[in-house]
Amino acid sequence: MGWPQIHPWNADARTFDIHKGAPPAGGEVLLRRVCALPLTFQKGFAGSRGSASVTSDADSTFSIRKNGVEIGTATFAAGATVATFALAADARLEPGDVITIVAPNAPDAHLSDFCLSLLHNLA
C-alpha cells in the first residue's frame, strides 16, 4: 500500500473557498473554518477572487469575520459578476482563530451561483 496521492491543487491550500448555487438566506453563515496554522490576509484581501453567474439587482455585501468580528467585506455590486474586497490592513490569524463569511442580512433574491476565494499567506 502506498501513501495517499497529494494533488497539486491541494498541496498548498492557501485559500478559503465557498460556492453557493441558490441565493443565500439573510445572515447565513456560508463559511466557518478554524485556522490550524498562523496565516495572514493582505490588505484589501489581495489576490482574492469572487464570481457570480447570476447577478443581483442591488449591492450584496458579505461580512468576513475573525472570531465573530468583521475584519472586511466582499461585495457584488448591482449587476456585477465580479466581487470587490475590502480589508483596511493586513489581518493575522493564529491557530484556533475562526474565519467566517456571512451573507447580508437582507440578501438580494437574485444573486446566485456565486463563489468566493479568500487568498492568504502562511505566516
LODRENLUM-735292 format. One record per residue (C-alpha): x, y, z; residue number from 1; chain. Coordinates in Angstrom, 1 decimal. Each point is the difference from the previous one (the first is absolute). Layout:
+--------+--------+--------+------+--------+
:      u :      v :      w : nufi : markol :
+--------+--------+--------+------+--------+
:      X :      Y :      Z :  NUM :      A :
...
+--------+--------+--------+------+--------+
//
This chain:
+--------+--------+--------+------+--------+
:      u :      v :      w : nufi : markol :
+--------+--------+--------+------+--------+
:    0.0 :    0.0 :    0.0 :    1 :      A :
:    1.4 :    3.4 :   -1.0 :    2 :      A :
:   -0.5 :    3.4 :    1.5 :    3 :      A :
:   -3.1 :    2.0 :   -1.0 :    4 :      A :
:    0.6 :    2.2 :   -3.1 :    5 :      A :
:    0.2 :    3.7 :    0.7 :    6 :      A :
:   -1.6 :    2.0 :   -2.8 :    7 :      A :
:    1.8 :    3.1 :   -1.1 :    8 :      A :
:   -3.1 :    2.2 :    0.7 :    9 :      A :
:    0.0 :   -1.4 :    3.5 :   10 :      A :
:    3.7 :    0.1 :    0.9 :   11 :      A :
:    0.1 :    3.7 :    0.9 :   12 :      A :
:   -3.5 :    0.7 :    1.3 :   13 :      A :
:    0.2 :    3.8 :    0.1 :   14 :      A :
:   -3.7 :    0.9 :   -0.5 :   15 :      A :
:   -3.2 :   -0.2 :    1.8 :   16 :      A :
:   -2.7 :   -0.8 :   -2.6 :   17 :      A :
:   -3.8 :    0.1 :   -0.2 :   18 :      A :
:   -2.5 :   -0.7 :   -2.7 :   19 :      A :
:   -3.7 :    0.7 :    0.3 :   20 :      A :
:   -2.4 :   -1.1 :   -2.8 :   21 :      A :
:   -3.3 :    1.5 :    1.5 :   22 :      A :
:   -0.4 :    3.5 :    1.4 :   23 :      A :
:    1.2 :    0.1 :    3.6 :   24 :      A :
:   -2.3 :    0.4 :    3.0 :   25 :      A :
:    0.3 :    3.2 :    2.0 :   26 :      A :
:    3.0 :   -0.2 :    2.3 :   27 :      A :
:    0.8 :   -3.5 :   -1.2 :   28 :      A :
:    3.5 :   -1.2 :    1.1 :   29 :      A :
:    1.5 :   -1.1 :   -3.3 :   30 :      A :
:    3.4 :   -1.0 :    1.3 :   31 :      A :
:    1.3 :   -0.8 :    3.5 :   32 :      A :
:    3.6 :   -1.3 :    0.3 :   33 :      A :
:    2.4 :   -0.2 :    2.8 :   34 :      A :
:    3.6 :    0.8 :   -0.7 :   35 :      A :
:    2.6 :   -2.7 :    0.6 :   36 :      A :
:    3.0 :    2.1 :   -0.9 :   37 :      A :
:    0.8 :    3.7 :    0.3 :   38 :      A :
:   -1.0 :    1.9 :   -3.1 :   39 :      A :
:   -0.4 :    3.5 :   -1.3 :   40 :      A :
:   -2.5 :    1.6 :   -2.4 :   41 :      A :
:    1.6 :    2.9 :   -1.8 :   42 :      A :
:   -1.5 :    3.5 :    0.0 :   43 :      A :
:   -3.0 :    0.1 :   -2.4 :   44 :      A :
:   -0.1 :   -3.9 :    0.0 :   45 :      A :
:    2.7 :    0.3 :   -2.7 :   46 :      A :
:   -0.3 :   -2.9 :   -2.5 :   47 :      A :
:   -3.5 :   -1.1 :    1.2 :   48 :      A :
:   -2.7 :   -0.5 :   -2.6 :   49 :      A :
:   -3.7 :   -0.1 :   -0.3 :   50 :      A :
:   -2.3 :   -0.9 :   -2.9 :   51 :      A :
:   -3.8 :   -0.3 :   -0.6 :   52 :      A :
:   -1.9 :   -1.5 :   -2.9 :   53 :      A :
:   -3.3 :    1.6 :    1.1 :   54 :      A :
:    0.4 :    3.7 :    1.0 :   55 :      A :
:   -1.9 :    1.9 :    2.6 :   56 :      A :
:   -2.3 :    3.0 :   -0.4 :   57 :      A :
:    1.6 :    1.8 :    2.9 :   58 :      A :
:    3.4 :    0.0 :    1.6 :   59 :      A :
:    0.6 :   -3.2 :    2.1 :   60 :      A :
:    2.7 :    0.3 :    2.7 :   61 :      A :
:    1.2 :   -3.1 :    1.8 :   62 :      A :
:    1.6 :    0.4 :    3.4 :   63 :      A :
:    3.4 :   -1.6 :    0.5 :   64 :      A :
:    0.7 :   -0.6 :    3.7 :   65 :      A :
:    2.8 :   -1.1 :    2.3 :   66 :      A :
:   -1.4 :   -1.5 :    3.3 :   67 :      A :
:   -3.4 :    1.5 :   -0.7 :   68 :      A :
:    1.3 :    3.6 :   -0.6 :   69 :      A :
:   -0.1 :    1.4 :   -3.5 :   70 :      A :
:    3.4 :    0.7 :   -1.5 :   71 :      A :
:   -1.0 :    0.5 :   -3.6 :   72 :      A :
:   -2.6 :   -0.5 :   -2.7 :   73 :      A :
:   -0.6 :   -1.5 :   -3.5 :   74 :      A :
:   -2.5 :    1.9 :   -2.1 :   75 :      A :
:   -1.8 :   -0.8 :   -3.2 :   76 :      A :
:   -1.3 :    3.4 :   -1.3 :   77 :      A :
:   -3.4 :    0.0 :   -1.7 :   78 :      A :
:    0.3 :   -1.7 :   -3.4 :   79 :      A :
:    3.7 :   -1.0 :    0.6 :   80 :      A :
:    1.4 :   -3.5 :   -0.5 :   81 :      A :
:    3.3 :    0.7 :    1.8 :   82 :      A :
:    0.3 :    0.8 :    3.7 :   83 :      A :
:    2.1 :    2.8 :    1.5 :   84 :      A :
:    1.7 :   -0.5 :    3.4 :   85 :      A :
:    0.7 :    2.4 :    2.9 :   86 :      A :
:    2.5 :   -0.6 :    2.8 :   87 :      A :
:    1.5 :    3.2 :    1.6 :   88 :      A :
:    3.3 :   -1.6 :    1.1 :   89 :      A :
:    1.7 :   -3.4 :    0.0 :   90 :      A :
:   -1.9 :   -2.4 :    2.3 :   91 :      A :
:    2.0 :   -2.8 :    1.8 :   92 :      A :
:   -1.8 :   -3.1 :    1.3 :   93 :      A :
:    1.5 :   -2.4 :    2.5 :   94 :      A :
:   -0.7 :   -3.7 :    0.5 :   95 :      A :
:   -3.5 :   -0.3 :    1.5 :   96 :      A :
:   -1.3 :    3.3 :   -1.5 :   97 :      A :
:   -3.2 :   -0.5 :   -2.0 :   98 :      A :
:   -0.7 :    1.6 :   -3.4 :   99 :      A :
:   -3.6 :    0.3 :   -1.1 :  100 :      A :
:   -1.8 :    1.5 :   -3.1 :  101 :      A :
:   -3.5 :    1.1 :    0.7 :  102 :      A :
:   -2.7 :    1.0 :   -2.6 :  103 :      A :
:   -1.7 :    3.4 :    0.2 :  104 :      A :
:   -2.9 :    0.2 :    2.5 :  105 :      A :
:   -2.3 :    1.0 :   -2.9 :  106 :      A :
:    1.5 :   -1.8 :   -3.0 :  107 :      A :
:   -1.0 :    0.6 :   -3.5 :  108 :      A :
:   -2.4 :   -2.7 :   -1.2 :  109 :      A :
:    1.8 :   -0.3 :   -3.4 :  110 :      A :
:    3.7 :   -0.3 :    0.9 :  111 :      A :
:    0.8 :   -3.7 :   -0.5 :  112 :      A :
:    2.6 :   -2.5 :   -1.3 :  113 :      A :
:    2.8 :    2.0 :    1.5 :  114 :      A :
:    3.3 :   -0.9 :    1.6 :  115 :      A :
:    2.6 :    1.8 :    2.1 :  116 :      A :
:    3.7 :   -1.0 :    0.5 :  117 :      A :
:    1.9 :    1.8 :    2.8 :  118 :      A :
:    3.7 :   -0.2 :   -0.7 :  119 :      A :
:    2.3 :    0.0 :    3.1 :  120 :      A :
:    3.7 :   -0.4 :    0.6 :  121 :      A :
:    1.3 :   -2.5 :    2.5 :  122 :      A :
:    1.9 :    2.0 :    2.7 :  123 :      A :
+--------+--------+--------+------+--------+
//
